[in-house]
Amino acid sequence: MSRLRNLGKLRSLISGILIGALAVVIAGDCADAQPRELAIGEQPGVVPSPRDEQLSAAYQRQAVFYRTNEPLGTIIVDVVYRYLYFVNESGRAIRYGIGVGRAGFEWQGLLRVSRKAEWPDWSPSPEVLRRQPQLPRSMRGGPGNPFGARALYLGPDYMIHGTNQPQTIGNVVFAGCYRMTNADITDLYGRVGVGTKVVVRQRPTL
């Protein structure tokens, strides 16, 4: 009988440890889904190394199963989890990790690619200049440009672009639009044309 009681206590202890561990994992996942703003300013002229641009597995470009009613060729921006999906066949999409500017949390709905540019010029916004008044007022496109290798313009207010700060992928920064590594934006740039439908979602997809 004593052995049975001890065995019961041991099972309860193991069960408690497993439940606690599961709670930590779930809490970690939920915390990671929340906007985390990085206090990172713009760094024009800084060229990331290939090692800098190696993303964690969660944000590396990959083909995934993706359920959506949107037509093939649509771009879907998931602001909550910081992913961009390019719908390339029924039930599947190419998923990219993105970084989101704080302004990206102000709007959701439908946009379209209005213009494309290779190695776009960069000019800091008034908000960026208030925080970093020492920045140049403009920079020609090229390596080290904060807009990176490619840009997809979504009307006058938003854009999807590359970045010279790949460490911001998967996070929120104080300013800017939707940013991707230069390799990823170059890949996406080659898949879409002017007029491509872009859907921005601010809430998790169930």
Phi, psi and omega in degrees: 000319180297320179296323179295319179296317180296321178296321178296319178296320180296318178297320179296320180296313180298317179300318180296320180295316180296318179296319179296318179296318178297321179297321179295317179298313180298317179298321179296317178298316180295319181295323181292336181280349181277148178300126176242112183273125178269135178275064182245127177268172177290146181228070180298139179096345180276124181255118181289147177276163175305325178293321178298326185274002176278107185279162172296159185304326184296333185247009177285147179299132180199156175277133183224158169286134184211116182271122179202155175265358180288148183288164177303144179089359179278143172261130177240121180260117178261097185292325185298310185261001178060055174231150171239132180247134171248113184285112185245351172194167184300122177079004181222158178205162170265126183253133179239146170279143179227160166253149186237131173281155181304327178296337180292347179269003185265353190212149171212156180137211187254133173228175173219151176291118183262339182197152177236148179212139173264135183043064183293152172290155181235138172225129181292144178287163176304324179295318179295319181294328177295324180277327183228073184295346181279353183292150172294154182282346176196162178211131178293153179297149180150178178304137182090355178283133181300338177273356174071204191279332184214161176214139172246113183274133182246067185078198186281345191247341186227157176202156171250125187214170175282187180202152172261013177232071184298343178293348179274352179295132183091003183229180177246134176245167191290339181212163176112179181251222184263118186246149180225164173296158181299323179295320182287318180292328177293320177296312180295319181305321181285347183262342188240160177233174175300135182099352179302135180286135179233123179249124178255125182243131181258352182239150181300145176273128182273000000 
